[in-house]
Amino acid sequence: MNHSNTRILKIDSSARAESSMSRKLAQQLTEQLVAANPGAEVVSRDVSGGLPFVTEEWIGASYTPADQRTEAQNQALALSDSLIEELQAADTLIIAAPMYNFSVPATLKAYIDQICRAQVTFRYTEQGPVGLLENKKAYVVAVTGGTPVNSAADFVSAYMRQVLGFIGIKDVTFINADRIMVDPESILADAQQQIAAATEVAAA
């Protein structure tokens, strides 16, 4: 990393508080990245309390040119605009993504729906969609209770890689703490080793 103006955006989505493994690992990763780059600024976003779902008004506003939107349309997109500006300003993204019923929490999906905006974070071309958030690094902390990551029942890791790539973030590192209920101590230790290895690469 080694950029004095690096900005890290950390997104938590677990409904749990102190007992959340994804929160703990995401915080450890954040602290180690900051230690590797003392000038880094950290912005934290907790979406666990819920975000508004996309509505017909939101969709209509998003496809209306900015200079033609009504005040109501601007209000419909106000939160989306704010979340996107926060994301655009970040150099590094850390997403804590616990598995809920084989996929990401609904609150994280709601966040993703708010920041995936045509002509803002991606655009369509004759060659297909092009992501507009380039030159960013992302870390996804994937935690599961009993489902192996990259198994047929894992709809977290492939989805997160697809969504991030869709908006232009292709440099993605996964910190996997899967099947945490099977052997918590060894799986936590393994995840911490993954964090150490990832931050060594970032500091290089």
PEBELZI-V33483 format. One record per residue. RES is the residue in one small letter. OMEGA is omega in degrees with one decimal (* if undefined). Layout:
((RES	OMEGA) (RES	OMEGA))
This chain:
((m	170.4) (n	172.0) (h	-173.3) (s	-177.7) (n	-178.8) (t	176.6) (r	179.7) (i	174.3) (l	-179.9) (k	-178.5) (i	175.8) (d	-178.3) (s	-177.2) (s	175.9) (a	178.3) (r	178.3) (a	-176.2) (e	-177.0) (s	-177.4) (s	178.0) (m	-179.3) (s	177.2) (r	-178.3) (k	-178.0) (l	178.3) (a	177.9) (q	177.2) (q	178.4) (l	179.1) (t	-178.2) (e	-179.5) (q	175.7) (l	177.4) (v	178.0) (a	178.3) (a	-178.8) (n	-172.3) (p	-179.4) (g	-174.3) (a	174.8) (e	-178.8) (v	173.7) (v	-178.4) (s	178.6) (r	178.6) (d	-177.2) (v	-173.3) (s	179.7) (g	178.0) (g	175.9) (l	178.3) (p	174.0) (f	175.0) (v	-179.5) (t	176.6) (e	178.5) (e	178.7) (w	-178.9) (i	178.8) (g	179.4) (a	-176.4) (s	179.7) (y	174.4) (t	177.8) (p	-173.7) (a	-177.4) (d	179.8) (q	-177.3) (r	173.8) (t	177.8) (e	178.6) (a	177.9) (q	176.8) (n	178.4) (q	-179.9) (a	-177.6) (l	-173.6) (a	180.0) (l	177.9) (s	178.9) (d	-178.4) (s	179.7) (l	180.0) (i	177.9) (e	177.8) (e	-179.7) (l	179.3) (q	-177.2) (a	-176.0) (a	172.7) (d	-176.9) (t	-178.8) (l	174.9) (i	-179.2) (i	174.5) (a	-172.8) (a	175.2) (p	178.0) (m	173.8) (y	178.5) (n	172.9) (f	179.2) (s	-179.7) (v	175.4) (p	179.5) (a	-179.8) (t	177.3) (l	176.4) (k	178.1) (a	176.2) (y	-179.4) (i	178.7) (d	179.8) (q	-175.4) (i	174.8) (c	-175.9) (r	178.2) (a	-179.4) (q	179.2) (v	177.7) (t	172.1) (f	174.0) (r	179.0) (y	177.2) (t	177.6) (e	179.6) (q	-178.9) (g	-178.6) (p	177.8) (v	178.0) (g	-176.2) (l	178.3) (l	-175.7) (e	175.7) (n	175.5) (k	177.3) (k	178.7) (a	171.6) (y	176.6) (v	177.2) (v	-176.4) (a	-178.5) (v	176.8) (t	179.0) (g	-177.5) (g	-177.8) (t	177.4) (p	173.1) (v	-179.3) (n	174.2) (s	-179.4) (a	-178.3) (a	-179.5) (d	176.6) (f	176.8) (v	-170.4) (s	-179.9) (a	179.2) (y	-178.8) (m	177.9) (r	179.5) (q	-177.4) (v	-180.0) (l	177.7) (g	-179.9) (f	179.7) (i	171.5) (g	-178.6) (i	-173.7) (k	178.3) (d	-173.6) (v	175.6) (t	179.1) (f	169.3) (i	-173.0) (n	172.9) (a	-175.6) (d	-178.3) (r	-174.8) (i	-179.9) (m	-178.1) (v	-178.1) (d	-172.5) (p	-173.8) (e	-176.8) (s	180.0) (i	175.3) (l	179.2) (a	179.1) (d	179.0) (a	178.4) (q	174.8) (q	176.8) (q	178.1) (i	178.9) (a	-179.4) (a	-178.6) (a	-179.0) (t	173.8) (e	177.8) (v	-179.0) (a	-177.9) (a	-175.2) (a	*))
